[in-house]
Amino acid sequence: MAFIQTVAYSDSDAAIYVNNLKVALVRSITELVKTELYELKAIGETQPVSVTAGGKSFEVVLTREESNDAIIFPMLDEFTLRVKRTHSVVTYTKCRLKSVEIERRAGEPLLEKITLTAEGRKEV
């Protein structure tokens, strides 16, 4: 059993950095937090008496216009992603690239949808 929480940011309220380099032309960022839930059963009981939360896993999806910045996601092995907002900074650690999808619509710039996994998350 799992609990999934989704949070979305846009470029207007967040600046995104990878290893202290600003990611250019980000349109949106979406965070998926998955928390494993475990049922606890008492001896002799058929129904669970409680539920406890286990480990969390994080998935971050960046959508950005194709850019010539210094960040080439497929070449990064393990990195840190920071999302700076006006009232907080969220840092994802031990990030790895999961996938890159390219999308083009008529009359619009080429878009990259970059999906990352992260082992840790800290908000200050």
RABELNOR-V144039 format. One line per field, one symbol per residue. phi: phi as a letter, one per 20 degrees, with the letter a starting at -180 (. if undefined). A space follows every 50 residues. Layout:
BEGIN
phi=???
END
This chain:
BEGIN
phi=.bddddcccdffdbddcdlmdfeelfebccdddddfdceddefneeefea ccedfdccccdddbfgcdfeddgfeeebbddddedfdacddddlfcfdac ddccdgmcffdddddcdcecbcdc
END
